[in-house]
Amino acid sequence: MTTTVIRNASVFDGERRWPRSSVVFRDGVITEVGESVEVPDGAEVFDAPGQTLLPGLIDAHTHLVSVEDLAQTLAFGVSTSLDMFSSPGLVAELKSAAASRDDVADLRSAGIGASAPGGHPNSEKVGDIYGGRPTLTGPEQAAGFVADRVTEGIDYLKIISEDNTCWGDTPLPDLTPETVAALVTAAHDHQLLAVAHATTQRAAREALAAGVDGLVHIFADGPPEPDFADQAVAAGVFVVPTLAVMEAYFTHGTPGTQRLAEDPRLAPHLGPSAQQTLTPLSTYGWRPPQPDLPRPEFARQATELLHRAGVPLLAGTDAPNPGTAHGLTLHHELALLVTAGLTPAGALAAATSVPARCFGLTDRGRIAPGLRADLLLVDGDPTADIATTTNIRHVWRRGVHLDRTPRR
Ligand SMILES: [Zn+2]
């Protein structure tokens, strides 16, 4: 494979920005980073003054439905997708595509999440998306449930603690705190991370008390209690706030993802399924209970509190939930993290080095010799203006330049 040199760019290395830097990669791996590098004979050179090179972005909360999702994800510079609930057969198919092709994003997956019979993901509107999935009724079933998922090849365990308080008038069956705790123990027995879906403060606190490693939503049922962040710090967790999907569900008007989807530079890279997923549920007449509660603001406040307390925050979209799209929505999530008090560089770290560290992805998330050449080159300086991540010039996945010919 030829050597590629990107020179005279700014480099955001996953933690901080280096002005006027150059990066060399070959055979899918970064070989050199420095102010001046030697250009080998025959190298492909990108002269990039005024541009910023970033590690390929990581979306720390998605649900993958098809290989097309992974292709769309990569077109927006997101080279790793952390799936948080999917069927094992599909995940195996997606992983084999990601191993053999460089025009799709890479993935990790939770496979089938742990939930109560009839519990979330299940709603009156949509029905049980993964109907017939294995569930569990008590702590005595936790070890068996996790062992079955390990056999299916999961990368981490997803635990669903959801009583439907935020989302509907009818309560949903939910796991007991004892069952959540037993699931965490079982995951740790297999050296797996255990992450929890919780959208109320009560459920979030129970998950922290049960010893989870991360929360993959922030709650939106009310303002954060002042000691919530103390509990999160003491528990040593990371949090994936998913502010964009909260906004999409709970904001009247045009959520940010829709505005980005109308951007003529971005719209052509959305695949056919995005047309459907970008339609907010409110369009179909869905209304949350207590619709006047400012739930996105509750979520933002809780995220700000966690950020101030030093809890690691990860960018995640929950795509393809209504009002979101794979790849695209991560750029809006970065902007929302900035509204929660992160600096633009902090938001970029939340989509690069921080998720890589929290999920043990040691080969990516930073720009340094020896790491995967998953790279995103944009016009401008996203550490000054986070919106410039959408000025996408080039994407490389494992060192292979992506052909970003519009999808439609
Ligand atoms: Zn989700």
Residues whose N, C-alpha, C, O or C-beta is under 5 A from the ligand:
A	BS01	ZN	M84 D318
